[in-house]
Amino acid sequence: MRTVAGSLFSIVVNHSIAFYGADIHIAVLGVANRLIMFTMMPVMGILQGLQPILGYNYGARNIGRVKASLKLGILVATGIALFGFTGLMLFTRTFVTIFNNDPELISEAVPIIRVMVMFIPLIGIQMVGSSLFQAIGRAVPALFLSMSRQILFLIPLILILPRSMGLIGIFYAFPLSDLLSTGVTVLWLRRETKILSEKFEDYPNTDEADACVDTTNSTS
């Protein structure tokens, strides 16, 4: 489904840019997507390492460690995204010249990329939040949250905003979808962690479990 969503997004955004802009703006989108992808690759690595930890401790009914791992994952992912955001905002022109030295493309790309990455620091929260549901076997919310950015928000915004804003509205759709999808993820995440706390309230959390181990070792 995510692959289908990605293909549908590519069709919509390319046709919209071709209608409201020119070929050079499609090239700018290609450069921007690659820069954003490169920035978020370390976050994807964090997710790959985080999911087994979340799933293992969920299976062990250790909700304290699930929450602690989730919080740490969000902090690290947000830090990485913030670092990438800072680099893209400060050295936009330098990064664009890695792909193309055309002065016209560079002049078009710099302001557009800065618009597109406006809320990139929030993406870490959205990605880690959706990975929790995948780790604990909640397929429906995991799929919904992972697709919400492109299908629920980004594609409709790409179709709606240019009607009043013109070409730049297409690129403003990206940060707005980041903001909205993160908001939905946070709300769902808060609800889910509350449910997990109530469901496993009779099981020891991380601190209690460690204390029990320490007591047992001391007695021995």
Backbone as a ProteinNet text record, in pm:
[ID]
protein_1_A
[PRIMARY]
MRTVAGSLFSIVVNHSIAFYGADIHIAVLGVANRLIMFTMMPVMGILQGLQPILGYNYGARNIGRVKASLKLGILVATGIALFGFTGLMLFTRTFVTIFNNDPELISEAVPIIRVMVMFIPLIGIQMVGSSLFQAIGRAVPALFLSMSRQILFLIPLILILPRSMGLIGIFYAFPLSDLLSTGVTVLWLRRETKILSEKFEDYPNTDEADACVDTTNSTS
[TERTIARY]
82.2	0	86.1	196.9	285	347.6	380.1	436.9	335.8	210.9	103.8	84.7	86.8	70.3	182.7	305.9	418.7	406.2	358.3	339.1	228.8	119.1	8.5	53.3	132	183.7	270.6	357	445.2	365.8	260.1	175.4	111.5	51.9	-20.2	74.6	186.8	275.3	341.8	381.1	444.5	347	224.2	123.8	89.3	82.8	49.7	160.4	285.9	397.2	403.2	378.8	378.4	269.4	156.7	44.3	70.3	120.2	138.3	278.5	375.1	512.6	575.1	703.4	777.9	864.4	933.4	1018.7	1124.8	1172.9	1278.2	1228.7	1100.1	1044.6	1031.6	1011.3	1013.4	1154.7	1254.6	1393.7	1424.2	1371.4	1390.2	1329.6	1211.9	1148.6	1234.7	1294.7	1381.6	1501.5	1563.4	1676.6	1632.1	1519.1	1469	1437.7	1373.3	1339	1463.5	1567.9	1690.5	1762.5	1760.1	1821.4	1744.9	1612.2	1531.1	1549	1553	1572.5	1707.2	1811.8	1943.9	1943.5	1871.4	1862.9	1792.9	1688.2	1606.3	1655.6	1756.1	1806.1	1853.8	1926.1	1963.4	1842.8	1735	1613.6	1555.3	1558.6	1511.2	1595.5	1725.3	1811.1	1771.5	1736.4	1688.9	1562.8	1473.2	1348.4	1375.5	1468.9	1501.9	1554.8	1630.6	1681.4	1580.2	1488.7	1392.3	1279.2	1231.3	1113.6	1131.8	1245.1	1260.2	1259	1315	1316	1174	1097.1	957.7	877.5	893.5	817.7	854.2	982.2	1026.8	970.2	981.6	934.1	782.1	715.8	569.7	528.2	597.4	568.5	597.3	696.9	731.7	644	548.7	456.9	530.6	644.3	723.3	693.1	579.2	533.8	625.8	691.5	785	899.7	952.4	1063.2	1015	893.5	836.2	829.6	778.2	767.2	904.4	998.7	1132.3	1200.2	1185.6	1246.1	1180.8	1048.6	975.3	1020.3	1032	1074.9	1216.2	1306.6	1444.8	1449.6	1370.6	1366.1	1318.2	1215.9	1164	1268.2	1337.2	1439.3	1553.9	1602.4	1714.2	1671.5	1554.7	1506.3	1482.8	1427	1403.6	1535.6	1632.8	1764.4	1830.3	1822	1879.7	1808.3	1675	1597.4	1627.3	1644.4	1676	1813.9	1908.4	2043.3	2037.8	1963.6	1949.4	1878.3	1775.1	1701.6	1793.7	1876.4	1968.7	2065.7	2119.2	2211.5	2145.3	2022.7	1953.3	1914.2	1882.4	1845.1	1966.2	2079.5	2197.1	2280.4	2285	2372.3	2292.3	2175.2	2087.4	2156.5	2212.8	2276.8	2390.7	2469.8	2582.4	2534.4	2427.8	2376.6	2316.1	2250.7	2190	2297.5	2410.5	2516.8	2580.5	2557.7	2606.4	2539.6	2412.9	2335.1	2339.6	2346	2335.8	2396.5	2471.2	2533.9	2460.9	2344.7	2267.9	2220.9	2260.1	2222.5	2070.5	1997.6	1851.4	1790.7	1837.1	1784.7	1818.5	1939.5	1980.1	1894.2	1871.5	1790.5	1646.2	1593.3	1457.9	1455.2	1560.4	1559.3	1575.2	1658.2	1691.3	1566.6	1483.1	1363.8	1262.7	1250.6	1154.2	1193.3	1320.7	1366.1	1347.9	1374.8	1357.6	1212.1	1120.9	978.4	945.2	993.1	959	1007.4	1122.2	1179.7	1141.2	1046.6	1011.2	979.8	907.8	868.8	932.4	1046.4	1117.7	1152	1185.3	1215.7	1102.7	978.8	865.5	852.3	917.4	899.8	948.2	1050.4	1099.7	990.6	909.2	798.5	698.6	666.1	567	615.2	741.3	794	808.1	859.2	874.5	738.1	645.7	511.6	442.6	452	388.1	459.4	589.7	664.4	625.6	578.5	533	421.1	324.1	209.5	249.9	347.9	397.9	468.6	543.2	620	531.1	414	327.1	214.9	224.3	128.7	-3.2	-8	-130.7	-122.9	-162.9	-141.2	-221.8	-346.8	-433.5	-383	-361.3	-307.3	-167.7	-86.5	48.2	39.5	-48.3	-64.7	-124.5	-225.4	-291.6	-193.6	-116.8	-24.7	90.8	140.1	251.5	208.5	78.8	28.9	-39.8	-61.1	-138.7	-71.5	59.1	127.8	102.7	116	101.6	-44	-120.2	-256.1	-357.5	-354.7	-457.4	-438.3	-314.2	-288.8	-216.5	-105.6	-20.5	-88.9	-145.9	-210.1	-327.3	-419.7	-526.8	-474.1	-371.5	-317	-252.3	-184.7	-123.8	-230.4	-346.3	-455.3	-529.5	-531.8	-612.6	-533.9	-416.2	-342.9	-304.9	-260.7	-221.2	-334.5	-457.2	-569.7	-573.9	-524.1	-523	-382.2	-279.6	-142.5	-53.8	-100.7	-18.3	83.5	193.6	294.9	348.7	375.5	435.8	344.9	213.7	120.1	150.7	201.7	238.6	347.1	443.1	556.3	521.8	427.4	380.1	298.3	249.6	174.5	261.7	390.7	481.6	494.7	530.7	540	405.2	298.4	166.6	128.7	159.1	129.7	217	341.9	427.9	366.3	319.6	260.6	133	44.9	-84.2	-67	17.8	37.2	104.4	194.7	256.8	154.4	65.5	-40.2	-130.7	-170	-252.9	-177.9	-49.6	31.8	44.6	68.2	81.6	-47	-160.2	-288.1	-310.8	-284.1	-303.7	-203.9	-83.6	21.8	-11.7	-61.3	-99.8	-212.6	-307.5	-418.7	-368.1	-278.1	-229.9	-145.4	-57.9	24.7	-61.2	-168.9	-261.1	-329.2	-369.7	-433.6	-335.4	-210.8	-109.8	-83.7	-80.2	-57.2	-168.9	-293	-407.2	-411.1	-373.8	-377.5	-275	-157.4	-47.5	-18.2	-118.4	-93.7	-56.7	-92.3	-59	79.5	146.5	280.7	383.8	500.7	602.1	659.2	689.5	756.6	906.5	982.9	1126.8	1192.3	1161	1224.7	1187.6	1060.7	1016.4	1080.3	1089.7	1149.2	1297	1367.3	1508.7	1528.9	1436.1	1445.9	1427.7	1334.2	1310.4	1434.6	1501.3	1622.3	1731.7	1746.2	1849.2	1824.2	1696.5	1661.7	1692	1657.6	1682.3	1831.4	1911.5	2056.9	2114.8	2063.2	2114.8	2083.1	1960.7	1919.9	2005.5	2033.8	2116.9	2257
-120.4	0	126.2	121.2	238.1	260.2	150.8	162.4	222.7	178.1	233.8	381.7	415.6	555.8	641.9	589.5	664.5	687.5	586.4	600.4	700.8	694	788.4	931.3	947.2	1080.7	1134.5	1050.5	1094.3	1141	1066.6	1104.7	1240.7	1258.3	1382.5	1502.5	1489.5	1604.9	1641.9	1543.9	1575.2	1641.6	1592.5	1654.1	1795	1814.9	1947.5	2047.7	2006.2	2096.2	2126.9	2026.4	2048.9	2147.4	2146.1	2234.1	2377.3	2392.5	2526.3	2583.2	2497.4	2543.6	2501.9	2463.3	2425.8	2304	2256	2137.2	2159.2	2282.3	2308.8	2286.5	2308.4	2288.5	2140.1	2057.4	1912.3	1868.3	1930	1899.9	1945.2	2060	2109.3	2012.6	1960.1	1862.2	1737.8	1693	1576.2	1599.3	1716.5	1749.4	1757.1	1823	1838.4	1703.5	1616.8	1483.9	1404.9	1415.5	1341.3	1398.4	1528.3	1589.3	1552	1554.8	1517.5	1370.4	1286.3	1143.1	1115.8	1183.9	1166.9	1212.3	1321.3	1372.8	1275	1208.1	1121.5	977.3	941.7	803.9	760.3	844.1	801.9	776.4	852.4	830	692.7	654.4	520.2	412.3	438.7	344.6	333.5	447.3	446.2	360.9	374.3	297	147.5	109.8	-32.1	-91.1	-12.3	-60.9	-52.3	44.6	68.3	-34	-73.7	-160.9	-293.7	-365	-489.3	-466.1	-352.7	-321.6	-297.7	-220.9	-195.2	-324.8	-405.3	-529.8	-628.4	-639.7	-733.9	-695.3	-568.1	-524.6	-520.5	-497.7	-508.4	-652.2	-746.4	-887.4	-928.8	-865.5	-895.5	-818.7	-743.9	-664.3	-559.1	-512.1	-411.3	-275	-217.4	-93.3	22.9	14.6	119.7	131.4	17.5	18.9	54.8	17.9	58.1	210.4	273.5	419.4	486.1	430	488.6	478.8	364.3	345.4	436.7	449.5	536.6	681.7	726.1	863	887.8	792.8	807.6	808.5	720.6	716.4	847.6	906.9	1035.6	1145.6	1146.8	1249.6	1239	1116.5	1097.6	1129.3	1079.1	1104.3	1253.1	1321.5	1465.4	1540.7	1496.7	1560.1	1545.8	1425.7	1403.7	1489.4	1491	1570.2	1719.3	1764.5	1905.7	1940.8	1849.9	1870.6	1880.4	1789	1793.2	1918.7	1959	2081.2	2202.6	2211.3	2324.4	2329.4	2212.4	2207.6	2248	2199.8	2231.7	2379	2439.1	2580.4	2671.9	2634.3	2721.2	2702.7	2580.8	2550.2	2497.4	2554.9	2508.7	2515	2628.1	2646.8	2547	2524	2430.9	2289.9	2246.6	2111.8	2098.3	2202.2	2196.1	2182.5	2251.6	2246	2107.4	2021.9	1884.1	1813.8	1850.1	1784.5	1860.2	1993.5	2071.3	2210	2258.3	2391	2496.2	2462.4	2556.8	2672.7	2796.5	2911	2927	2902.8	2917.5	2814.3	2689.7	2585.4	2615.2	2664.3	2695	2806.4	2911.5	3024.2	2982.6	2889	2838.9	2741.8	2661.9	2554	2603	2703.7	2745.5	2785.1	2878.6	2913.5	2800.2	2719.4	2609.3	2503.5	2467.9	2366.8	2416	2542.9	2597.9	2594.7	2610.3	2595.7	2450.4	2359	2217.3	2156.6	2202.2	2142.3	2218.7	2308.8	2396.7	2321.1	2209.4	2133.1	1993.9	1979.7	1852.2	1804.2	1892.5	1843.5	1764.2	1784	1711.4	1569.6	1542.2	1412.9	1298.4	1323.8	1218.3	1167.6	1258.8	1220.4	1134.6	1177.4	1104.9	965.1	952.5	823.5	727.2	777.3	691.8	652.6	747.7	717.6	608.3	615.2	512.3	378.4	381.1	255.7	180.6	253.1	185.3	88.1	132.3	47.6	-73.4	-55	-169.3	-268.3	-214.5	-300.7	-384.4	-330.2	-403.3	-477.2	-484	-563.9	-496.1	-363.2	-290	-244.1	-333.2	-310.5	-192.8	-179.4	-75.6	64.7	98.8	233.2	253.7	147.3	160.3	199	133.1	163.6	302.1	334.8	465	578.8	569.1	677.4	687.8	574.8	578.8	635.3	623.1	674	809.8	855.1	977.9	1099.4	1104.8	1222.7	1237.7	1129.4	1139	1135.8	1037.2	1015.3	1108.4	1116.6	1192.5	1342.8	1389	1532.9	1585.6	1522.6	1582.1	1589.6	1479.8	1480.7	1579.5	1579.6	1680.6	1824	1850.3	1985.8	2026.3	1931.8	1961.6	1998.2	1936.2	1965	2093.6	2131.8	2246.1	2376.5	2377.2	2502.6	2578.8	2512.2	2588.9	2669.7	2633.8	2707.2	2851.3	2874.5	3010.5	3068.4	2980.8	3027.2	3010.6	2937.3	2912	2801.7	2804.6	2699.7	2679.5	2789	2777.3	2701.9	2701	2627.6	2478.3	2425	2282.8	2253.6	2343.3	2319.1	2350	2440.2	2463.8	2345.6	2263.7	2144.8	2048.3	2046.6	1953.7	1984.5	2108.1	2134.4	2125.6	2164.4	2154.6	2009.2	1922.1	1779.7	1722	1769	1725.9	1765.2	1888.5	1938.5	1863.2	1844.6	1779.7	1631.6	1561.7	1419.2	1397.2	1486.7	1476	1499.7	1596.8	1622.5	1501.8	1437.3	1316.8	1205.1	1189.7	1084.8	1107.7	1232.3	1263.8	1231	1268.8	1240.3	1090.2	1015.9	870.7	804.6	859.2	804.1	823.5	940	965.6	873.1	852.2	761.8	619.4	575.3	437.8	412.7	506.2	487.3	484	558.7	555	419	366.2	233.6	126.4	135.7	37.8	43.8	164.4	179	114.9	133.5	73.7	-77.6	-123	-265.8	-343.3	-283.5	-352.7	-293.4	-233.4	-169.7	-269.2	-396.7	-497.9	-557.1	-518.6	-569.7	-467.1	-512.2	-417.1	-337.9	-210.2	-131.7	-154	-78.8	-101.9	-88.8	19.7	44.3	-63.3	-103.1	-204	-338.7	-372.4	-499.8	-503.9	-392.8	-387.7	-394.9	-331.2	-335	-476.9	-551	-689.9	-775.1	-750.2	-825.1	-795.4	-665.4	-626	-690	-693.4	-751.8	-900	-966.2	-1110.4	-1140.4	-1060.2	-1080.4	-1056.8	-952.7	-924.1	-1036.3	-1090.8	-1200.4	-1323.4	-1350.3	-1465.7	-1447.6
0	0	0	74.7	76.3	-61	-130.2	-264.7	-361	-350.6	-433.8	-403.1	-273.4	-233	-289.3	-285.2	-339.8	-489.1	-560.2	-705.1	-736.6	-661.2	-681.5	-653.8	-547.2	-514.3	-628.2	-683.8	-792.3	-913.7	-944.7	-1058.5	-1035.6	-917.2	-886.8	-884.5	-814	-798.2	-930.6	-1010.5	-1138.4	-1235.3	-1239	-1326.9	-1279.6	-1147.7	-1094	-1124.6	-1107.2	-1136.2	-1285.7	-1368.4	-1513.5	-1553.4	-1483.4	-1516.1	-1469.8	-1346.6	-1289.3	-1311.5	-1340.8	-1353.9	-1484.4	-1477.5	-1598.1	-1566.1	-1668.2	-1650.6	-1543.1	-1531.5	-1433.8	-1291.5	-1268.9	-1134.1	-1100.8	-1203.2	-1180.6	-1142.6	-1207.7	-1172.7	-1030.1	-990.8	-853.7	-753.2	-783.3	-694.1	-679.9	-790	-783.7	-693	-703.7	-616.9	-471.4	-446.8	-310.1	-247.3	-323.3	-269.8	-232	-311.6	-281.1	-159.2	-144.7	-27	100	91.8	207.9	241.4	138.7	160.9	228	181.2	240.7	386.3	415.1	551.6	644.4	594.2	679.2	684.1	606.6	609.5	748.1	824.1	959.8	1050.2	1029.3	1108.6	1076.9	950.5	913.2	980.5	994.7	1067.1	1212.8	1273.9	1412.7	1423.9	1328.6	1331.6	1321.7	1236.7	1221	1351.8	1426.1	1553.5	1666.3	1655.9	1763.6	1765.1	1648.2	1641.6	1715.8	1701.5	1778.5	1929.7	1974.4	2117.3	2167.3	2091.5	2129.6	2130.5	2025.4	2016.3	2124.8	2155.9	2259.3	2396.3	2432	2563.3	2572.1	2459.1	2458.3	2484.9	2420.2	2444.1	2586.9	2649.4	2788.7	2886.5	2837.9	2919.4	3002.4	2950.7	3021.2	2960.4	2999.2	2938.3	2973.8	3090.5	3128	3030	2989.1	2893.8	2753.3	2719.4	2590.4	2583	2688.8	2691.4	2688	2765.6	2769.2	2632.8	2566.7	2434.3	2331.7	2342.1	2250	2265.9	2391.2	2416.9	2365	2390	2342.7	2190.3	2127.7	1981.6	1923.2	1984.1	1936.3	1952.1	2066.2	2089.7	1989.4	1967.1	1874.3	1730.9	1690.2	1554.2	1530.5	1629.4	1616.6	1610.2	1690.1	1685.9	1550.5	1492.3	1359.4	1254.8	1261.1	1165.8	1180.9	1304.6	1328.7	1274.5	1290.7	1236.2	1083.6	1020.1	875.1	828.3	901.6	869.2	872.3	975.8	988.9	871	834.7	722.1	591.5	569.1	444.5	436.8	550.9	550.6	533.5	595	591.2	464.4	413.3	299.6	180.4	159.2	51.5	-83.9	-114	-245	-265.6	-160.8	-171.4	-203.3	-134.9	-157.4	-297	-345.5	-479.3	-586.1	-568.2	-668.8	-679.2	-579.2	-590.8	-708	-734.4	-838.9	-971.1	-963.7	-1087	-1065.3	-1163	-1154.7	-1237.3	-1290.7	-1371.3	-1282	-1311.3	-1226	-1212.1	-1321.4	-1315.1	-1221.8	-1230.6	-1142.3	-996.8	-973	-835.5	-777.6	-856.7	-807.4	-780.2	-856.7	-833.8	-716	-703.3	-604.3	-462.1	-438.8	-302	-222.3	-269.6	-190.5	-180.7	-285.8	-284.8	-181.9	-178.1	-82.8	60.3	84.5	218.8	263.1	169.4	201.2	231.8	150	163.9	295.6	345.1	466.7	592.9	582.7	693.1	822.8	812.1	931.1	935.2	868.6	868.8	1010.7	1106.2	1240.9	1305.6	1258.9	1315.7	1262	1149.6	1083.5	1171.3	1253.4	1342.6	1434.6	1487.4	1575.4	1498.9	1377.3	1298.5	1262.4	1224.4	1182.1	1300.1	1413.3	1531.2	1585.7	1586.9	1636.9	1558.2	1425.7	1343.9	1356.9	1383.9	1398.7	1525.2	1628.2	1750.1	1718.7	1639.4	1608.7	1525.5	1438.7	1361.9	1454.3	1551.6	1641.6	1732.6	1770.5	1863	1790.3	1657.7	1581.4	1552.6	1563.3	1531.7	1386.5	1295.6	1152.7	1098.2	1141	1083.2	1116.8	1245.3	1271.8	1215.3	1211	1154	1006.8	932.9	790.8	771.7	852.1	840.5	865	973.9	1008.7	909.6	862.3	767.5	632.4	599.9	471.8	485.4	609.2	629.6	565.7	571.3	517.6	368	291.4	146.3	101.6	148.9	98.4	163.5	296.3	367.5	355.2	353	356.3	231.6	193.3	90.3	-46.1	-92.1	-224	-229.6	-131.6	-136.2	-132.9	-50.9	-44.6	-176.8	-242.9	-373.1	-475.6	-465.2	-558.7	-524.4	-394.8	-351.3	-348.2	-286.4	-262	-388.6	-497.7	-617	-679	-649.1	-707.4	-658.5	-538.4	-484.9	-475.8	-466.4	-445.2	-567.8	-667.3	-783.5	-757.1	-830.1	-822.5	-681.4	-610	-477.2	-379.9	-408.6	-323.6	-321.9	-432.7	-438.3	-336.4	-325.8	-236.3	-90.6	-68.8	68.4	119.5	28	70	150.6	123.2	191.6	340.5	380.5	524.2	596	528.2	591.1	617.6	523.1	544.4	654.4	665.6	776.3	910.2	918.2	1042.1	1078.9	982.1	1008.5	1042.4	968.1	994.3	1129.8	1167.6	1299.8	1409.5	1389.1	1487	1507.8	1398.6	1408.1	1480.4	1448.6	1511.2	1660.9	1701.8	1844.6	1920	1863.7	1928.9	1942.9	1836.1	1838.7	1933.2	1936.4	2021.7	2168.8	2204.5	2343.3	2386.3	2296.8	2328	2346	2259.4	2265	2389.1	2425.4	2544.6	2670.8	2672	2785.2	2794.7	2678.8	2676.4	2722.6	2677.9	2717.9	2867.8	2922.6	3066.3	3146.7	3101.5	3171.1	3152.8	3034.2	3004.2	3084.9	3104.8	3172	3309.7	3373.6	3502.3	3611.8	3594.9	3694.9	3675.1	3564.7	3538.6	3584.7	3630.5	3676	3560.4	3588.3	3485.8	3494.6	3418	3412.1	3549	3621	3750.2	3851.4	3852.6	3947	3917.5	3789.4	3751	3788.7	3764.7	3799.7	3950.4	4024.2	4169.6	4221.2	4161.9	4201.1	4175.9	4061.1	4027.6	4128.8	4166.6	4261.7	4397.6	4441.8	4569.8	4572.5	4460.8	4451.9	4458	4387.5	4388.1	4525.9	4596.9	4729.2	4827.1	4816.9	4905.4	4881.5	4752.7	4718.4	4777.4
[MASK]
++++++++++++++++++++++++++++++++++++++++++++++++++++++++++++++++++++++++++++++++++++++++++++++++++++++++++++++++++++++++++++++++++++++++++++++++++++++++++++++++++++++++++++++++++++++++++++++++++++++++++++++++++++++++++++

